[in-house]
Amino acid sequence: MIELLTANTPNGKKISIMLEETNLDYKVTKINIYKDEQFKPEFKKISPFNKIPVIIDHENNKTVFESGVILMYLGEKSKKLYPEADRLEINQWLMAQMAIVGPMIGQ
């Protein structure tokens, strides 16, 4: 089972969408960023930059932070939406979204 630690933000929502699309078993743990829960020491252990989202894959005992890497991890794990033959193109667009589109729209 995947545990998604998240808040109601665009980056948090994209992981929820991916989990639904891949049909992976998951649960959501809400992190209240308005009460600074992302700065608690136990959260920093799994998210070194104190940011959401983070997933814990309890099946593989893996913790993954940063939304783009989480999307890639879930695609690989589920074998859906991330075909190996198309990964170069997918990764280019994913990095462009994370570095250019997302931050500019967020301003």
Stockholm file with secondary structure:
# STOCKHOLM 1.0

chainA/1-107         MIELLTANTPNGKKISIMLEETNLDYKVTKINIYKDEQFKPEFKKISPFNKIPVIIDHENNKTVFESGVILMYLGEKSKKLYPEADRLEINQWLMAQMAIVGPMIGQ
#=GR chainA/1-107 SS CEEEEECSSHHHHHHHHHHHHHTCCEEEEECCGGGTGGGSHHHHTTCTTCCSCEEEETTTTEEEESHHHHHHHHHHHHTSSCCGGGHHHHHHHHHHIIIIIHHHHHC
#=GC SS_cons         CEEEEECSSHHHHHHHHHHHHHTCCEEEEECCGGGTGGGSHHHHTTCTTCCSCEEEETTTTEEEESHHHHHHHHHHHHTSSCCGGGHHHHHHHHHHIIIIIHHHHHC
//
